[in-house]
């Protein structure tokens, strides 16, 4: 009788709303066990790493440089752990859970197979590329500026044996770069106010470049400053907690100022062979390229010609007093902690 009543209620909802109720997805997927990791590594033997960082903090540059090493491959934007629907969306449907954990499924050894499926799927995607490139260490770079610490926890549930690299950039320069990226790449998602700022910048760039007018609305500045703080704090905390010596962090500014020194540290962290002079020469050659500038010019030439590129500290000229006040209030202490400022007098 209860089943019949339930069916009648469901039918009534369909008649009234014209659609079936949304399926309830399971919230938690079990983490992979050490035993399962050991088993999966028999088949997928390459070492894995992931590069996280706030948007426009140098994740792409780091990926371009790290893959120069003859043993290291890196590609980007798999977003296994950093953007919805996440890798785990493959197994969150209750019917999939039932299939992978059902007692009649003799392949699951009495345990939900979901974490093994997730690991095997990601491993295959990564190693397929690495095999073609002939590299023994493989990683993905995906900016983690939406889910912050959750992205690290998502990663640890599938890759507790992986390595995590977190790159941090001065949040003020990251904010400017992110704003310009939005003007170039996400014009269809800009608000009316944002579109007006974009149009005004093209008409009179100098008033923005010298800090007389702001590129940001007050809400935009609050949001991006808060996002940067949350990302830096949570990624570092969770990275150290979950990965210990397999967590590595660096500043974008140090990478640009001392690329050979910083990249040598990164390659050693990944367990790659000691870098040599051939790699040094390849690094210097790669640093002369600027694909981001070329992409912006192709995508939005009317705007790109005015965007300052390759200069650290652009915020000093372009932030208005109001921009400075908001960012200082939200992120001032963290800027000091990371060595970007000595005090709040800026």
Secondary structure as a PSIPRED ss2 file (coil, helix, strand):
# PSIPRED VFORMAT (PSIPRED V4.0)

   1 X C   1.000  0.000  0.000
   2 X H   0.000  1.000  0.000
   3 X H   0.000  1.000  0.000
   4 X H   0.000  1.000  0.000
   5 X H   0.000  1.000  0.000
   6 X H   0.000  1.000  0.000
   7 X H   0.000  1.000  0.000
   8 X H   0.000  1.000  0.000
   9 X H   0.000  1.000  0.000
  10 X H   0.000  1.000  0.000
  11 X H   0.000  1.000  0.000
  12 X H   0.000  1.000  0.000
  13 X H   0.000  1.000  0.000
  14 X H   0.000  1.000  0.000
  15 X H   0.000  1.000  0.000
  16 X H   0.000  1.000  0.000
  17 X H   0.000  1.000  0.000
  18 X C   1.000  0.000  0.000
  19 X C   1.000  0.000  0.000
  20 X C   1.000  0.000  0.000
  21 X C   1.000  0.000  0.000
  22 X C   1.000  0.000  0.000
  23 X C   1.000  0.000  0.000
  24 X C   1.000  0.000  0.000
  25 X C   1.000  0.000  0.000
  26 X C   1.000  0.000  0.000
  27 X C   1.000  0.000  0.000
  28 X C   1.000  0.000  0.000
  29 X C   1.000  0.000  0.000
  30 X C   1.000  0.000  0.000
  31 X C   1.000  0.000  0.000
  32 X C   1.000  0.000  0.000
  33 X C   1.000  0.000  0.000
  34 X H   0.000  1.000  0.000
  35 X H   0.000  1.000  0.000
  36 X H   0.000  1.000  0.000
  37 X H   0.000  1.000  0.000
  38 X H   0.000  1.000  0.000
  39 X H   0.000  1.000  0.000
  40 X H   0.000  1.000  0.000
  41 X H   0.000  1.000  0.000
  42 X H   0.000  1.000  0.000
  43 X H   0.000  1.000  0.000
  44 X C   1.000  0.000  0.000
  45 X C   1.000  0.000  0.000
  46 X C   1.000  0.000  0.000
  47 X E   0.000  0.000  1.000
  48 X E   0.000  0.000  1.000
  49 X E   0.000  0.000  1.000
  50 X E   0.000  0.000  1.000
  51 X E   0.000  0.000  1.000
  52 X E   0.000  0.000  1.000
  53 X C   1.000  0.000  0.000
  54 X C   1.000  0.000  0.000
  55 X C   1.000  0.000  0.000
  56 X C   1.000  0.000  0.000
  57 X C   1.000  0.000  0.000
  58 X C   1.000  0.000  0.000
  59 X H   0.000  1.000  0.000
  60 X H   0.000  1.000  0.000
  61 X H   0.000  1.000  0.000
  62 X H   0.000  1.000  0.000
  63 X H   0.000  1.000  0.000
  64 X H   0.000  1.000  0.000
  65 X H   0.000  1.000  0.000
  66 X H   0.000  1.000  0.000
  67 X C   1.000  0.000  0.000
  68 X C   1.000  0.000  0.000
  69 X C   1.000  0.000  0.000
  70 X C   1.000  0.000  0.000
  71 X C   1.000  0.000  0.000
  72 X E   0.000  0.000  1.000
  73 X E   0.000  0.000  1.000
  74 X E   0.000  0.000  1.000
  75 X E   0.000  0.000  1.000
  76 X E   0.000  0.000  1.000
  77 X C   1.000  0.000  0.000
  78 X C   1.000  0.000  0.000
  79 X C   1.000  0.000  0.000
  80 X C   1.000  0.000  0.000
  81 X C   1.000  0.000  0.000
  82 X C   1.000  0.000  0.000
  83 X C   1.000  0.000  0.000
  84 X C   1.000  0.000  0.000
  85 X C   1.000  0.000  0.000
  86 X C   1.000  0.000  0.000
  87 X H   0.000  1.000  0.000
  88 X H   0.000  1.000  0.000
  89 X H   0.000  1.000  0.000
  90 X H   0.000  1.000  0.000
  91 X C   1.000  0.000  0.000
  92 X C   1.000  0.000  0.000
  93 X C   1.000  0.000  0.000
  94 X H   0.000  1.000  0.000
  95 X H   0.000  1.000  0.000
  96 X H   0.000  1.000  0.000
  97 X H   0.000  1.000  0.000
  98 X H   0.000  1.000  0.000
  99 X H   0.000  1.000  0.000
 100 X H   0.000  1.000  0.000
 101 X H   0.000  1.000  0.000
 102 X C   1.000  0.000  0.000
 103 X C   1.000  0.000  0.000
 104 X C   1.000  0.000  0.000
 105 X C   1.000  0.000  0.000
 106 X C   1.000  0.000  0.000
 107 X C   1.000  0.000  0.000
 108 X C   1.000  0.000  0.000
 109 X C   1.000  0.000  0.000
 110 X C   1.000  0.000  0.000
 111 X C   1.000  0.000  0.000
 112 X C   1.000  0.000  0.000
 113 X C   1.000  0.000  0.000
 114 X H   0.000  1.000  0.000
 115 X H   0.000  1.000  0.000
 116 X H   0.000  1.000  0.000
 117 X H   0.000  1.000  0.000
 118 X H   0.000  1.000  0.000
 119 X H   0.000  1.000  0.000
 120 X H   0.000  1.000  0.000
 121 X H   0.000  1.000  0.000
 122 X H   0.000  1.000  0.000
 123 X H   0.000  1.000  0.000
 124 X H   0.000  1.000  0.000
 125 X H   0.000  1.000  0.000
 126 X H   0.000  1.000  0.000
 127 X H   0.000  1.000  0.000
 128 X H   0.000  1.000  0.000
 129 X H   0.000  1.000  0.000
 130 X H   0.000  1.000  0.000
 131 X H   0.000  1.000  0.000
 132 X H   0.000  1.000  0.000
 133 X H   0.000  1.000  0.000
 134 X C   1.000  0.000  0.000
 135 X C   1.000  0.000  0.000
 136 X C   1.000  0.000  0.000
 137 X E   0.000  0.000  1.000
 138 X E   0.000  0.000  1.000
 139 X E   0.000  0.000  1.000
 140 X E   0.000  0.000  1.000
 141 X E   0.000  0.000  1.000
 142 X C   1.000  0.000  0.000
 143 X C   1.000  0.000  0.000
 144 X C   1.000  0.000  0.000
 145 X C   1.000  0.000  0.000
 146 X C   1.000  0.000  0.000
 147 X C   1.000  0.000  0.000
 148 X C   1.000  0.000  0.000
 149 X H   0.000  1.000  0.000
 150 X H   0.000  1.000  0.000
 151 X H   0.000  1.000  0.000
 152 X H   0.000  1.000  0.000
 153 X H   0.000  1.000  0.000
 154 X H   0.000  1.000  0.000
 155 X H   0.000  1.000  0.000
 156 X H   0.000  1.000  0.000
 157 X H   0.000  1.000  0.000
 158 X H   0.000  1.000  0.000
 159 X C   1.000  0.000  0.000
 160 X C   1.000  0.000  0.000
 161 X C   1.000  0.000  0.000
 162 X C   1.000  0.000  0.000
 163 X E   0.000  0.000  1.000
 164 X E   0.000  0.000  1.000
 165 X E   0.000  0.000  1.000
 166 X E   0.000  0.000  1.000
 167 X E   0.000  0.000  1.000
 168 X E   0.000  0.000  1.000
 169 X C   1.000  0.000  0.000
 170 X C   1.000  0.000  0.000
 171 X H   0.000  1.000  0.000
 172 X H   0.000  1.000  0.000
 173 X H   0.000  1.000  0.000
 174 X H   0.000  1.000  0.000
 175 X H   0.000  1.000  0.000
 176 X H   0.000  1.000  0.000
 177 X H   0.000  1.000  0.000
 178 X H   0.000  1.000  0.000
 179 X H   0.000  1.000  0.000
 180 X H   0.000  1.000  0.000
 181 X H   0.000  1.000  0.000
 182 X H   0.000  1.000  0.000
 183 X H   0.000  1.000  0.000
 184 X H   0.000  1.000  0.000
 185 X H   0.000  1.000  0.000
 186 X C   1.000  0.000  0.000
 187 X H   0.000  1.000  0.000
 188 X H   0.000  1.000  0.000
 189 X H   0.000  1.000  0.000
 190 X C   1.000  0.000  0.000
 191 X C   1.000  0.000  0.000
 192 X H   0.000  1.000  0.000
 193 X H   0.000  1.000  0.000
 194 X H   0.000  1.000  0.000
 195 X H   0.000  1.000  0.000
 196 X H   0.000  1.000  0.000
 197 X H   0.000  1.000  0.000
 198 X H   0.000  1.000  0.000
 199 X H   0.000  1.000  0.000
 200 X H   0.000  1.000  0.000
 201 X H   0.000  1.000  0.000
 202 X H   0.000  1.000  0.000
 203 X H   0.000  1.000  0.000
 204 X C   1.000  0.000  0.000
 205 X H   0.000  1.000  0.000
 206 X H   0.000  1.000  0.000
 207 X H   0.000  1.000  0.000
 208 X H   0.000  1.000  0.000
 209 X H   0.000  1.000  0.000
 210 X C   1.000  0.000  0.000
 211 X C   1.000  0.000  0.000
 212 X C   1.000  0.000  0.000
 213 X C   1.000  0.000  0.000
 214 X C   1.000  0.000  0.000
 215 X C   1.000  0.000  0.000
 216 X C   1.000  0.000  0.000
 217 X C   1.000  0.000  0.000
 218 X H   0.000  1.000  0.000
 219 X H   0.000  1.000  0.000
 220 X H   0.000  1.000  0.000
 221 X H   0.000  1.000  0.000
 222 X H   0.000  1.000  0.000
 223 X H   0.000  1.000  0.000
 224 X H   0.000  1.000  0.000
 225 X H   0.000  1.000  0.000
 226 X H   0.000  1.000  0.000
 227 X H   0.000  1.000  0.000
 228 X H   0.000  1.000  0.000
 229 X H   0.000  1.000  0.000
 230 X H   0.000  1.000  0.000
 231 X H   0.000  1.000  0.000
 232 X H   0.000  1.000  0.000
 233 X H   0.000  1.000  0.000
 234 X H   0.000  1.000  0.000
 235 X H   0.000  1.000  0.000
 236 X H   0.000  1.000  0.000
 237 X H   0.000  1.000  0.000
 238 X H   0.000  1.000  0.000
 239 X H   0.000  1.000  0.000
 240 X H   0.000  1.000  0.000
 241 X H   0.000  1.000  0.000
 242 X H   0.000  1.000  0.000
 243 X H   0.000  1.000  0.000
 244 X H   0.000  1.000  0.000
 245 X H   0.000  1.000  0.000
 246 X H   0.000  1.000  0.000
 247 X E   0.000  0.000  1.000
 248 X E   0.000  0.000  1.000
 249 X E   0.000  0.000  1.000
 250 X E   0.000  0.000  1.000
 251 X E   0.000  0.000  1.000
 252 X H   0.000  1.000  0.000
 253 X H   0.000  1.000  0.000
 254 X H   0.000  1.000  0.000
 255 X H   0.000  1.000  0.000
 256 X H   0.000  1.000  0.000
 257 X H   0.000  1.000  0.000
 258 X C   1.000  0.000  0.000
 259 X H   0.000  1.000  0.000
 260 X H   0.000  1.000  0.000
 261 X H   0.000  1.000  0.000
 262 X H   0.000  1.000  0.000
 263 X H   0.000  1.000  0.000
 264 X H   0.000  1.000  0.000
 265 X H   0.000  1.000  0.000
 266 X H   0.000  1.000  0.000
 267 X H   0.000  1.000  0.000
 268 X H   0.000  1.000  0.000
 269 X H   0.000  1.000  0.000
 270 X C   1.000  0.000  0.000
 271 X C   1.000  0.000  0.000
 272 X C   1.000  0.000  0.000
 273 X C   1.000  0.000  0.000
 274 X C   1.000  0.000  0.000
 275 X C   1.000  0.000  0.000
 276 X C   1.000  0.000  0.000
 277 X H   0.000  1.000  0.000
 278 X H   0.000  1.000  0.000
 279 X H   0.000  1.000  0.000
 280 X H   0.000  1.000  0.000
 281 X H   0.000  1.000  0.000
 282 X H   0.000  1.000  0.000
 283 X H   0.000  1.000  0.000
 284 X H   0.000  1.000  0.000
 285 X H   0.000  1.000  0.000
 286 X H   0.000  1.000  0.000
 287 X H   0.000  1.000  0.000
 288 X C   1.000  0.000  0.000
 289 X C   1.000  0.000  0.000
 290 X C   1.000  0.000  0.000
 291 X H   0.000  1.000  0.000
 292 X H   0.000  1.000  0.000
 293 X H   0.000  1.000  0.000
 294 X H   0.000  1.000  0.000
 295 X H   0.000  1.000  0.000
 296 X H   0.000  1.000  0.000
 297 X H   0.000  1.000  0.000
 298 X H   0.000  1.000  0.000
 299 X H   0.000  1.000  0.000
 300 X C   1.000  0.000  0.000
 301 X H   0.000  1.000  0.000
 302 X H   0.000  1.000  0.000
 303 X H   0.000  1.000  0.000
 304 X H   0.000  1.000  0.000
 305 X C   1.000  0.000  0.000
 306 X C   1.000  0.000  0.000
 307 X C   1.000  0.000  0.000
 308 X C   1.000  0.000  0.000
 309 X C   1.000  0.000  0.000
 310 X C   1.000  0.000  0.000
 311 X C   1.000  0.000  0.000
 312 X C   1.000  0.000  0.000
 313 X C   1.000  0.000  0.000
 314 X C   1.000  0.000  0.000
 315 X H   0.000  1.000  0.000
 316 X H   0.000  1.000  0.000
 317 X H   0.000  1.000  0.000
 318 X H   0.000  1.000  0.000
 319 X C   1.000  0.000  0.000
 320 X C   1.000  0.000  0.000
 321 X H   0.000  1.000  0.000
 322 X H   0.000  1.000  0.000
 323 X H   0.000  1.000  0.000
 324 X H   0.000  1.000  0.000
 325 X H   0.000  1.000  0.000
 326 X H   0.000  1.000  0.000
 327 X H   0.000  1.000  0.000
 328 X H   0.000  1.000  0.000
 329 X H   0.000  1.000  0.000
 330 X H   0.000  1.000  0.000
 331 X H   0.000  1.000  0.000
 332 X H   0.000  1.000  0.000
 333 X H   0.000  1.000  0.000
 334 X H   0.000  1.000  0.000
 335 X H   0.000  1.000  0.000
 336 X H   0.000  1.000  0.000
 337 X H   0.000  1.000  0.000
 338 X C   1.000  0.000  0.000
 339 X C   1.000  0.000  0.000
 340 X C   1.000  0.000  0.000
 341 X C   1.000  0.000  0.000
 342 X C   1.000  0.000  0.000
 343 X C   1.000  0.000  0.000
 344 X C   1.000  0.000  0.000
 345 X C   1.000  0.000  0.000
 346 X C   1.000  0.000  0.000
